[in-house]
């Protein structure tokens, strides 16, 4: 009887460990897809701001909208869902870690950044763009800085 309890407990730990690893892998895959959009969409804004003919502007509007709705939103949702699921496996640990609070703050800023991108897509679709391509080149760097911070926080766990 004692052995059955030992093996059952060991089996459950292995299943839990595998679940954690699968969730972590899916979280990272979704995050990579999300960041691909976060990097590419502002680059499209650069070219959109530089375009001078109506055909190019219309093409950029379509590309921006499809990237935002078809890739960025699903990836954001999966990234957040998998991340929350991971946290739910050991909330006491994660919420006691300073690096996790900093990481979640950066993720929240990225969600706000995505909403700003969505507003910009709508402005371009209306033919409104008060900014030049140089602004969007700088705007494009924000997700890079967030990614650097997030990776360092998760890997190094400085606090």
N, C-alpha and C positions, 0 to 999 in steps of 0.2 A: 504494500500500500504506500509506503514511503517513497518507493522508487517511482510509482506512477505520478505522484505529486511532483517529484523532481523533474521528470521528463515533460510533464504537461507545462510546468512553469518555464522550463527551458525552451519548449516549443513556442509558447506565447511570447517570450522575449525575442526569439528569432523572427517571428511574424511581425512583431512591433518594430524591430530593427529594419526589416525589409520594407515595411510600410513607410517608415521614416525616410529611407533611402530613395524609394520611388517618388514620394512627395517632393523631396529635395530636388531630384532630377527634373521632375515636371515643372517645379518652381523655376529652376534655372533655365529650362528651355523656353518657358513662357516669357521670362524676363529678357532673354536674348532677343526674342521676336519683338517684344515691346520696345526695347532699345533700338532695334533696327528701324522701327518706325519713328521713334523720337529723334534719331540721327538724320533720317532721310527726309522727313516732312519739312523741317526748316531749310534743308538744301533745296527742296522744290520751291519754297518761298523765295529763295535767292533768285532762282531762274525765272520764277513767275514775275518778280519785281523788275527783272531786266527785260522781260519780253515786251515787244512793241506791237505785234500784230494780234488781231482778234483770235485767229485760229490757235496760236500758241497759248494765249490766255485761257481759252476754253479747254484746251487739252490739259493744262496745268490744274484747272479747277476739277476736272474729272479725276486726274491722278491723285490729287490731294484728298478729295472726298473718299475715294476707294481705299486709299491707304489708311486714312483715319478711321473709317467705319469698318472696313473689312479685316484689318490687321491690328491696328493700334488698340481699339476698344476690346476686342476679344482677348488680346494678349494682356492688356492691363487687368481685365477681370480675372483671367486665369492666374496671373502673377499674384494678385492680391488674395484670391481664394486659396491657392496652394500655400502661400505664406501664412495666412491665418490658420489654416489647418495644421501646418507645422507648429505654430505657436501653441495651438490648442493641445498638442501632445504633451507639452510641459510648460504651461503658462507661468507657473511660479518661478521657474528658472529664467525664462526669457524676459519677463517683465521686471526682474530684479537686476538686469544687466544694462548698464549705461549705454553700451555700444548699440544695443537693440533699440533703445529710445531714439538715439541719434539716427540710426538707419531708418526707422519708421518715419522720422521727421523728414528725411530726404525723400523718401517714397511719397509722402504727402505733398511735398513741393513738386515732385514730378507729376503727380495727378493734377495739381493746379496748372502746371506748365502745359499739360495735355489740353485742359480746358481752354487755356489761352490760345493754343494752336487751333482748336476748334472754332474759336471766335474769329481768328484770322482767316480761316478757310471761308467762313461766311462773308467776311468783309471782301475778300478777293472775289467771291461769287457775285457780290453786289457791284463789283467794279470799283470798290473803295480800297485804296492803299496809300496812306500818307507817308509810308516809310520806303526808303531805298534799299537796294540789295546789300549795302554795307551793314545796315542794322540787322538783317537776317543772318548775315555771316557771324556776327557776334551772338545773336540769339541762339544760333546753332550750337554754341559752346556750353550752354547751361547743362544739358544732359550729360555731357562729357565730364564735367566737374562733379555732378551728382554720382555718376557711375564710379569715378575714382574714389569718392568718399565712401560709397556703399561697400565696394569691394574691400577697401582697407579696413573698414569697421568690422565686416564679417570675418575676414581672414585673420587680421592682427588682434582684434578685440582689445583695443588700447585701454578701455575703462569699462 
